[in-house]
Amino acid sequence: MSRVFVIAEAGVNHNGDIEIAKQLIDAASEAGADAVKFQTFQADSLVCRTAKKAEYQLETTDRTETQYDMLKKLELTPQMHRELIEHCIKRNIMFLSTPFDLESIKLLSELGMQIYKIPSGEITNLPYLREIAKQQKKIILSTGMSSMDEVKAAVNVLKNNGTEDITLLHCNTQYPTPISDVNLLAMVKMREETGLPVGYSDHTQGIEVPIAAAALGAEVIEKHFTLDRKMEGPDHKASLEPQELMQMVVGIRKIESALGSKIKQVSESEKENLVIARRSIVAAMKIKKGEEFTEVNLTTKRPGDGINPMRWDEIIGIKANKSYEIDELIQI
């Protein structure tokens, strides 16, 4: 199995503070993630000024402010992007950011972005899909709130506009996602239906589901994290803290190792058990030289360094070429 690409989703958990954003980069690097991802947007291009917040946002932020006001405080400037990219280079972790509008796609292109992450909410945004496909870079497409037909339609747009390297992320956009709504097998079905590599963007609480996704063949895992779930902001409550992020990465790496090569064979670690655990054909009673081996005077017992019991029918009826004591390995 190829190495799972683990994205530590910082998102907007920096609360608009560049120093918190750098601390998130540090935490993602120390946890062993392959990339740390932020969100690039202009509130003016993303949301109407009167747009309401999601229910989970109302629970975690000021209920009196609009979605626009909330997002405006969470914008990252071009200079902040440059600082964060530089900090990622220092910490040896890939910088990623999700663009939420056409201007942000352009900015990330200017900054040399090599992988574009499309959020679930933009899967039906035709002008956006066309523009991001024209960058001709690797695309990771989240598919929350989508039907299979919508996923296929978005993939067709991307392919028809210049992008072939596409990975689909199964996702549920509820924060946090109820376990009963995860539907991980839909990830497997997307791979079957599209022939594309798949992964999973997780919004459940805990680390079990993303690890399970890795076991089902996810090639990309994305998970929100924060420095502290008690911090003020829309996504902190449904995020992992740094130590949990590290535990998730360790769990995924263990699953990678456990999945193996698909070849059914004796492993190196169990070869020593072959002789101990398997049986051989042995004498069930004293047998004289020249006496025929029968179902009565033979049996099978450990250890397994004699004649394989799968040869039982071959041995029955042969005359003993020597005398045997009880439990003695049969030889021919």
C-alpha positions as a LaTeX table, in Angstrom:
\begin{tabular}{lrrr}
\hline
Residue & $x$ (\AA) & $y$ (\AA) & $z$ (\AA) \\
\hline
Met1 & 0.00 & 0.00 & 0.00 \\
Ser2 & 1.21 & 3.52 & $-0.80$ \\
Arg3 & 1.77 & 5.98 & 2.05 \\
Val4 & $-1.39$ & 7.78 & 3.18 \\
Phe5 & $-1.09$ & 11.54 & 2.66 \\
Val6 & $-2.16$ & 13.08 & 5.98 \\
Ile7 & $-3.42$ & 16.65 & 5.91 \\
Ala8 & $-3.62$ & 18.45 & 9.24 \\
Glu9 & $-6.47$ & 20.89 & 8.63 \\
Ala10 & $-5.70$ & 24.13 & 10.49 \\
Gly11 & $-8.47$ & 25.84 & 8.54 \\
Val12 & $-9.45$ & 29.04 & 10.33 \\
Asn13 & $-8.35$ & 27.85 & 13.76 \\
His14 & $-5.67$ & 30.55 & 13.73 \\
Asn15 & $-8.42$ & 33.08 & 14.60 \\
Gly16 & $-6.76$ & 35.59 & 12.28 \\
Asp17 & $-3.53$ & 35.60 & 14.32 \\
Ile18 & $-0.33$ & 34.84 & 12.38 \\
Glu19 & 1.47 & 33.62 & 15.51 \\
Ile20 & $-1.27$ & 31.10 & 16.28 \\
Ala21 & $-1.09$ & 29.99 & 12.64 \\
Lys22 & 2.65 & 29.36 & 13.00 \\
Gln23 & 2.06 & 27.40 & 16.20 \\
Leu24 & $-0.43$ & 25.26 & 14.28 \\
Ile25 & 2.24 & 24.58 & 11.68 \\
Asp26 & 4.64 & 23.56 & 14.44 \\
Ala27 & 2.06 & 21.21 & 15.96 \\
Ala28 & 1.24 & 19.60 & 12.59 \\
Ser29 & 4.92 & 19.05 & 11.85 \\
Glu30 & 5.57 & 17.53 & 15.28 \\
Ala31 & 2.55 & 15.24 & 14.86 \\
Gly32 & 4.04 & 13.78 & 11.68 \\
Ala33 & 1.46 & 15.10 & 9.21 \\
Asp34 & 2.50 & 15.44 & 5.57 \\
Ala35 & 0.81 & 18.81 & 5.06 \\
Val36 & $-0.87$ & 21.55 & 7.05 \\
Lys37 & $-3.78$ & 23.26 & 5.35 \\
Phe38 & $-5.35$ & 26.67 & 5.83 \\
Gln39 & $-8.22$ & 28.42 & 4.04 \\
Thr40 & $-7.83$ & 31.27 & 1.58 \\
Phe41 & $-10.83$ & 33.51 & 0.97 \\
Gln42 & $-12.12$ & 37.03 & 0.66 \\
Ala43 & $-15.28$ & 37.38 & 2.67 \\
Asp44 & $-16.59$ & 39.90 & 0.14 \\
Ser45 & $-16.38$ & 37.26 & $-2.61$ \\
Leu46 & $-17.52$ & 34.33 & $-0.53$ \\
Val47 & $-20.68$ & 35.28 & 1.34 \\
Cys48 & $-23.52$ & 37.77 & 1.27 \\
Arg49 & $-23.43$ & 40.24 & 4.14 \\
Thr50 & $-26.76$ & 38.98 & 5.44 \\
Ala51 & $-25.97$ & 35.24 & 5.21 \\
Lys52 & $-26.73$ & 33.23 & 8.33 \\
Lys53 & $-24.27$ & 31.02 & 10.14 \\
Ala54 & $-24.51$ & 27.25 & 10.37 \\
Glu55 & $-25.98$ & 25.95 & 13.60 \\
Tyr56 & $-22.61$ & 24.71 & 14.85 \\
Gln57 & $-21.14$ & 28.17 & 14.18 \\
Leu58 & $-23.90$ & 29.79 & 16.22 \\
Glu59 & $-22.96$ & 27.51 & 19.10 \\
Thr60 & $-19.23$ & 28.32 & 18.98 \\
Thr61 & $-19.15$ & 32.04 & 18.06 \\
Asp62 & $-21.00$ & 35.29 & 18.75 \\
Arg63 & $-24.63$ & 34.59 & 17.85 \\
Thr64 & $-25.26$ & 38.26 & 17.00 \\
Glu65 & $-22.70$ & 38.54 & 14.20 \\
Thr66 & $-23.33$ & 37.48 & 10.60 \\
Gln67 & $-21.38$ & 34.80 & 8.76 \\
Tyr68 & $-19.74$ & 37.63 & 6.81 \\
Asp69 & $-18.53$ & 39.36 & 9.97 \\
Met70 & $-17.19$ & 36.08 & 11.35 \\
Leu71 & $-15.29$ & 35.24 & 8.17 \\
Lys72 & $-13.95$ & 38.76 & 7.69 \\
Lys73 & $-11.98$ & 38.39 & 10.92 \\
Leu74 & $-10.50$ & 35.08 & 9.74 \\
Glu75 & $-9.02$ & 36.21 & 6.41 \\
Leu76 & $-5.32$ & 35.64 & 5.74 \\
Thr77 & $-3.57$ & 38.41 & 3.81 \\
Pro78 & $-1.15$ & 37.63 & 0.94 \\
Gln79 & 1.77 & 38.57 & 3.20 \\
Met80 & 0.51 & 36.22 & 5.92 \\
His81 & 0.39 & 33.46 & 3.32 \\
Arg82 & 4.03 & 34.12 & 2.42 \\
Glu83 & 5.08 & 34.02 & 6.07 \\
Leu84 & 3.25 & 30.76 & 6.63 \\
Ile85 & 4.77 & 29.17 & 3.53 \\
Glu86 & 8.22 & 30.15 & 4.75 \\
His87 & 7.49 & 28.74 & 8.18 \\
Cys88 & 6.31 & 25.46 & 6.62 \\
Ile89 & 9.61 & 25.21 & 4.74 \\
Lys90 & 11.48 & 25.64 & 8.03 \\
Arg91 & 9.36 & 22.94 & 9.68 \\
Asn92 & 9.65 & 20.55 & 6.71 \\
Ile93 & 5.92 & 20.25 & 6.12 \\
Met94 & 3.90 & 21.04 & 3.00 \\
Phe95 & 1.80 & 24.20 & 3.00 \\
Leu96 & $-1.67$ & 23.85 & 1.55 \\
Ser97 & $-4.66$ & 26.13 & 1.51 \\
Thr98 & $-8.19$ & 25.78 & 0.20 \\
Pro99 & $-9.22$ & 28.63 & $-2.10$ \\
Phe100 & $-12.87$ & 29.65 & $-1.74$ \\
Asp101 & $-13.11$ & 32.13 & $-4.61$ \\
Leu102 & $-11.55$ & 33.00 & $-7.96$ \\
Glu103 & $-9.27$ & 35.66 & $-6.49$ \\
Ser104 & $-7.92$ & 33.15 & $-3.99$ \\
Ile105 & $-7.20$ & 30.61 & $-6.74$ \\
Lys106 & $-5.14$ & 33.30 & $-8.47$ \\
Leu107 & $-3.28$ & 34.18 & $-5.27$ \\
Leu108 & $-2.38$ & 30.57 & $-4.52$ \\
Ser109 & $-1.23$ & 30.11 & $-8.10$ \\
Glu110 & 1.09 & 33.09 & $-7.72$ \\
Leu111 & 2.42 & 31.55 & $-4.52$ \\
Gly112 & 3.30 & 28.32 & $-6.35$ \\
Met113 & 0.63 & 26.01 & $-4.95$ \\
Gln114 & 1.15 & 22.47 & $-6.30$ \\
Ile115 & $-1.98$ & 20.84 & $-4.89$ \\
Tyr116 & $-5.41$ & 22.48 & $-4.90$ \\
Lys117 & $-8.03$ & 21.42 & $-2.39$ \\
Ile118 & $-11.64$ & 22.04 & $-3.42$ \\
Pro119 & $-14.03$ & 22.31 & $-0.47$ \\
Ser120 & $-17.36$ & 20.49 & $-0.47$ \\
Gly121 & $-19.34$ & 23.71 & $-0.82$ \\
Glu122 & $-17.79$ & 24.51 & $-4.21$ \\
Ile123 & $-18.52$ & 21.16 & $-5.90$ \\
Thr124 & $-21.42$ & 22.72 & $-7.84$ \\
Asn125 & $-19.65$ & 26.03 & $-8.58$ \\
Leu126 & $-19.01$ & 25.69 & $-12.30$ \\
Pro127 & $-16.95$ & 28.90 & $-12.83$ \\
Tyr128 & $-14.80$ & 28.01 & $-9.83$ \\
Leu129 & $-14.26$ & 24.41 & $-11.00$ \\
Arg130 & $-13.25$ & 25.59 & $-14.46$ \\
Glu131 & $-10.77$ & 28.11 & $-13.09$ \\
Ile132 & $-9.11$ & 25.72 & $-10.67$ \\
Ala133 & $-8.87$ & 23.01 & $-13.34$ \\
Lys134 & $-7.04$ & 25.43 & $-15.63$ \\
Gln135 & $-4.16$ & 25.53 & $-13.14$ \\
Gln136 & $-3.39$ & 21.96 & $-14.28$ \\
Lys137 & $-2.24$ & 20.90 & $-10.83$ \\
Lys138 & $-3.16$ & 17.96 & $-8.64$ \\
Ile139 & $-6.66$ & 18.39 & $-7.21$ \\
Ile140 & $-8.18$ & 16.98 & $-4.03$ \\
Leu141 & $-11.95$ & 17.31 & $-4.17$ \\
Ser142 & $-14.11$ & 17.05 & $-1.05$ \\
Thr143 & $-17.55$ & 15.64 & $-1.75$ \\
Gly144 & $-19.61$ & 16.45 & 1.34 \\
Met145 & $-23.34$ & 17.10 & 0.78 \\
Ser146 & $-23.04$ & 15.49 & $-2.68$ \\
Ser147 & $-24.70$ & 12.72 & $-4.62$ \\
Met148 & $-22.70$ & 10.41 & $-6.87$ \\
Asp149 & $-24.09$ & 12.20 & $-9.91$ \\
Glu150 & $-22.86$ & 15.55 & $-8.58$ \\
Val151 & $-19.44$ & 14.07 & $-7.90$ \\
Lys152 & $-19.21$ & 12.70 & $-11.44$ \\
Ala153 & $-20.39$ & 16.01 & $-12.91$ \\
Ala154 & $-17.68$ & 17.93 & $-11.03$ \\
Val155 & $-15.03$ & 15.40 & $-12.10$ \\
Asn156 & $-16.09$ & 15.81 & $-15.73$ \\
Val157 & $-15.76$ & 19.59 & $-15.48$ \\
Leu158 & $-12.28$ & 19.27 & $-13.99$ \\
Lys159 & $-11.14$ & 16.77 & $-16.62$ \\
Asn160 & $-12.62$ & 18.75 & $-19.50$ \\
Asn161 & $-10.74$ & 21.85 & $-18.36$ \\
Gly162 & $-7.25$ & 20.47 & $-18.04$ \\
Thr163 & $-6.92$ & 18.39 & $-14.85$ \\
Glu164 & $-6.49$ & 14.62 & $-14.76$ \\
Asp165 & $-4.83$ & 14.14 & $-11.36$ \\
Ile166 & $-7.86$ & 14.08 & $-9.06$ \\
Thr167 & $-8.40$ & 12.49 & $-5.66$ \\
Leu168 & $-11.91$ & 12.38 & $-4.21$ \\
Leu169 & $-12.47$ & 12.82 & $-0.50$ \\
His170 & $-15.56$ & 11.34 & 1.05 \\
Cys171 & $-16.85$ & 13.80 & 3.62 \\
Asn172 & $-19.76$ & 14.73 & 5.86 \\
Thr173 & $-19.91$ & 18.46 & 6.51 \\
Gln174 & $-21.73$ & 18.39 & 9.85 \\
Tyr175 & $-19.53$ & 19.58 & 12.71 \\
Pro176 & $-19.19$ & 17.23 & 14.49 \\
Thr177 & $-20.43$ & 14.41 & 12.26 \\
Pro178 & $-22.59$ & 11.77 & 13.97 \\
Ile179 & $-20.93$ & 8.37 & 13.65 \\
Ser180 & $-24.13$ & 6.98 & 12.14 \\
Asp181 & $-23.85$ & 9.46 & 9.26 \\
Val182 & $-20.22$ & 8.78 & 8.32 \\
Asn183 & $-21.01$ & 6.13 & 5.67 \\
Leu184 & $-17.39$ & 5.19 & 4.98 \\
Leu185 & $-18.38$ & 2.59 & 2.42 \\
Ala186 & $-19.47$ & 5.45 & 0.14 \\
Met187 & $-15.77$ & 6.24 & $-0.17$ \\
Val188 & $-15.15$ & 2.75 & $-1.51$ \\
Lys189 & $-18.11$ & 3.08 & $-3.87$ \\
Met190 & $-16.76$ & 6.38 & $-5.26$ \\
Arg191 & $-13.52$ & 4.63 & $-6.15$ \\
Glu192 & $-15.43$ & 1.86 & $-7.91$ \\
Glu193 & $-17.71$ & 4.28 & $-9.78$ \\
Thr194 & $-15.06$ & 6.79 & $-10.90$ \\
Gly195 & $-11.84$ & 4.82 & $-11.04$ \\
Leu196 & $-10.16$ & 7.65 & $-9.12$ \\
Pro197 & $-8.12$ & 7.46 & $-5.93$ \\
Val198 & $-10.14$ & 8.31 & $-2.84$ \\
Gly199 & $-9.63$ & 9.58 & 0.68 \\
Tyr200 & $-11.58$ & 10.90 & 3.61 \\
Ser201 & $-12.08$ & 14.31 & 5.19 \\
Asp202 & $-13.19$ & 13.75 & 8.77 \\
His203 & $-15.36$ & 15.86 & 11.04 \\
Thr204 & $-16.21$ & 13.25 & 13.66 \\
Gln205 & $-14.97$ & 13.51 & 17.20 \\
Gly206 & $-12.00$ & 11.28 & 17.95 \\
Ile207 & $-9.51$ & 9.46 & 15.73 \\
Glu208 & $-11.14$ & 6.09 & 15.09 \\
Val209 & $-12.97$ & 6.90 & 11.86 \\
Pro210 & $-10.01$ & 8.32 & 9.90 \\
Ile211 & $-7.94$ & 5.31 & 10.93 \\
Ala212 & $-10.76$ & 3.05 & 9.71 \\
Ala213 & $-10.80$ & 4.99 & 6.42 \\
Ala214 & $-7.11$ & 4.26 & 5.99 \\
Ala215 & $-7.87$ & 0.57 & 6.49 \\
Leu216 & $-10.48$ & 0.80 & 3.70 \\
Gly217 & $-7.94$ & 2.22 & 1.26 \\
Ala218 & $-8.05$ & 5.99 & 1.77 \\
Glu219 & $-5.00$ & 7.54 & 0.12 \\
Val220 & $-5.57$ & 10.96 & 1.71 \\
Ile221 & $-6.82$ & 11.69 & 5.23 \\
Glu222 & $-7.76$ & 15.22 & 6.28 \\
Lys223 & $-8.60$ & 16.14 & 9.87 \\
His224 & $-9.22$ & 19.46 & 11.62 \\
Phe225 & $-6.97$ & 20.28 & 14.54 \\
Thr226 & $-6.49$ & 23.13 & 16.97 \\
Leu227 & $-4.12$ & 24.16 & 19.72 \\
Asp228 & $-6.97$ & 24.07 & 22.23 \\
Arg229 & $-10.62$ & 23.07 & 21.77 \\
Lys230 & $-11.63$ & 25.70 & 24.33 \\
Met231 & $-10.47$ & 28.54 & 22.07 \\
Glu232 & $-13.12$ & 30.87 & 20.64 \\
Gly233 & $-13.93$ & 30.26 & 16.98 \\
Pro234 & $-16.22$ & 28.23 & 14.70 \\
Asp235 & $-14.19$ & 25.04 & 14.24 \\
His236 & $-12.18$ & 24.52 & 17.43 \\
Lys237 & $-14.78$ & 22.40 & 19.19 \\
Ala238 & $-14.83$ & 19.74 & 16.45 \\
Ser239 & $-11.04$ & 19.62 & 16.09 \\
Leu240 & $-8.29$ & 17.42 & 17.50 \\
Glu241 & $-5.73$ & 18.83 & 19.87 \\
Pro242 & $-2.02$ & 18.31 & 19.01 \\
Gln243 & $-1.49$ & 15.13 & 21.03 \\
Glu244 & $-4.60$ & 13.57 & 19.49 \\
Leu245 & $-3.43$ & 14.54 & 16.01 \\
Met246 & $-0.16$ & 12.75 & 16.69 \\
Gln247 & $-2.04$ & 9.67 & 17.89 \\
Met248 & $-4.12$ & 9.69 & 14.72 \\
Val249 & $-1.03$ & 9.87 & 12.50 \\
Val250 & 0.62 & 7.03 & 14.43 \\
Gly251 & $-2.55$ & 4.96 & 14.06 \\
Ile252 & $-2.69$ & 5.55 & 10.32 \\
Arg253 & 0.97 & 4.61 & 9.89 \\
Lys254 & 0.35 & 1.37 & 11.81 \\
Ile255 & $-2.58$ & 0.56 & 9.53 \\
Glu256 & $-0.41$ & 1.20 & 6.47 \\
Ser257 & 2.10 & $-1.31$ & 7.75 \\
Ala258 & $-0.58$ & $-3.81$ & 8.70 \\
Leu259 & $-2.31$ & $-3.74$ & 5.31 \\
Gly260 & 0.72 & $-5.30$ & 3.62 \\
Ser261 & 1.04 & $-6.54$ & 0.04 \\
Lys262 & $-2.15$ & $-8.60$ & $-0.62$ \\
Ile263 & 0.03 & $-11.72$ & $-1.09$ \\
Lys264 & $-1.00$ & $-14.56$ & 1.23 \\
Gln265 & 2.21 & $-16.15$ & 2.45 \\
Val266 & 4.09 & $-17.19$ & 5.56 \\
Ser267 & 5.50 & $-14.07$ & 7.18 \\
Glu268 & 9.04 & $-13.88$ & 8.50 \\
Ser269 & 7.82 & $-13.49$ & 12.07 \\
Glu270 & 5.69 & $-16.65$ & 12.03 \\
Lys271 & 8.08 & $-19.03$ & 10.25 \\
Glu272 & 9.44 & $-20.20$ & 13.60 \\
Asn273 & 5.93 & $-21.29$ & 14.56 \\
Leu274 & 5.50 & $-23.67$ & 11.63 \\
Val275 & 7.23 & $-26.58$ & 13.32 \\
Ile276 & 5.71 & $-25.79$ & 16.71 \\
Ala277 & 2.05 & $-25.36$ & 15.70 \\
Arg278 & 1.65 & $-27.81$ & 12.82 \\
Arg279 & 1.45 & $-31.60$ & 12.98 \\
Ser280 & 3.29 & $-34.53$ & 11.46 \\
Ile281 & 2.27 & $-38.15$ & 10.85 \\
Val282 & 3.40 & $-40.24$ & 13.82 \\
Ala283 & 2.96 & $-43.73$ & 15.19 \\
Ala284 & $-0.18$ & $-44.13$ & 17.30 \\
Met285 & 1.15 & $-47.40$ & 18.70 \\
Lys286 & 4.18 & $-49.60$ & 18.31 \\
Ile287 & 4.63 & $-50.60$ & 14.67 \\
Lys288 & 6.83 & $-53.48$ & 13.53 \\
Lys289 & 9.03 & $-53.37$ & 10.44 \\
Gly290 & 7.06 & $-54.62$ & 7.41 \\
Glu291 & 3.68 & $-53.82$ & 9.00 \\
Glu292 & 1.27 & $-51.73$ & 6.92 \\
Phe293 & 0.48 & $-48.19$ & 7.96 \\
Thr294 & $-3.23$ & $-47.95$ & 8.75 \\
Glu295 & $-5.82$ & $-45.49$ & 10.06 \\
Val296 & $-5.45$ & $-47.30$ & 13.39 \\
Asn297 & $-1.68$ & $-47.38$ & 13.90 \\
Leu298 & $-1.06$ & $-43.82$ & 12.66 \\
Thr299 & $-2.13$ & $-40.43$ & 13.99 \\
Thr300 & $-1.07$ & $-36.79$ & 13.69 \\
Lys301 & 0.68 & $-34.81$ & 16.42 \\
Arg302 & 2.96 & $-31.87$ & 16.88 \\
Pro303 & 5.73 & $-30.96$ & 16.00 \\
Gly304 & 5.49 & $-30.32$ & 12.28 \\
Asp305 & 8.98 & $-31.33$ & 11.18 \\
Gly306 & 7.94 & $-34.74$ & 9.86 \\
Ile307 & 5.64 & $-35.87$ & 7.04 \\
Asn308 & 2.87 & $-33.36$ & 6.31 \\
Pro309 & $-0.56$ & $-34.80$ & 7.29 \\
Met310 & $-1.86$ & $-33.67$ & 3.88 \\
Arg311 & 0.01 & $-36.77$ & 2.59 \\
Trp312 & $-2.08$ & $-39.04$ & 4.87 \\
Asp313 & $-3.77$ & $-40.95$ & 2.02 \\
Glu314 & $-0.39$ & $-41.47$ & 0.36 \\
Ile315 & 1.09 & $-43.04$ & 3.52 \\
Ile316 & $-1.82$ & $-45.37$ & 4.36 \\
Gly317 & $-1.08$ & $-48.87$ & 2.97 \\
Ile318 & 2.68 & $-48.44$ & 2.74 \\
Lys319 & 4.75 & $-51.02$ & 4.65 \\
Ala320 & 6.96 & $-49.71$ & 7.43 \\
Asn321 & 10.65 & $-49.84$ & 6.52 \\
Lys322 & 11.57 & $-49.91$ & 10.22 \\
Ser323 & 9.99 & $-50.44$ & 13.62 \\
Tyr324 & 8.41 & $-47.45$ & 15.39 \\
Glu325 & 7.72 & $-46.53$ & 18.97 \\
Ile326 & 4.62 & $-44.56$ & 20.00 \\
Asp327 & 4.82 & $-40.88$ & 18.89 \\
Glu328 & 7.81 & $-41.53$ & 16.63 \\
Leu329 & 7.80 & $-39.53$ & 13.39 \\
Ile330 & 7.01 & $-41.71$ & 10.38 \\
Gln331 & 9.64 & $-41.81$ & 7.66 \\
Ile332 & 9.41 & $-43.15$ & 4.12 \\
\hline
\end{tabular}
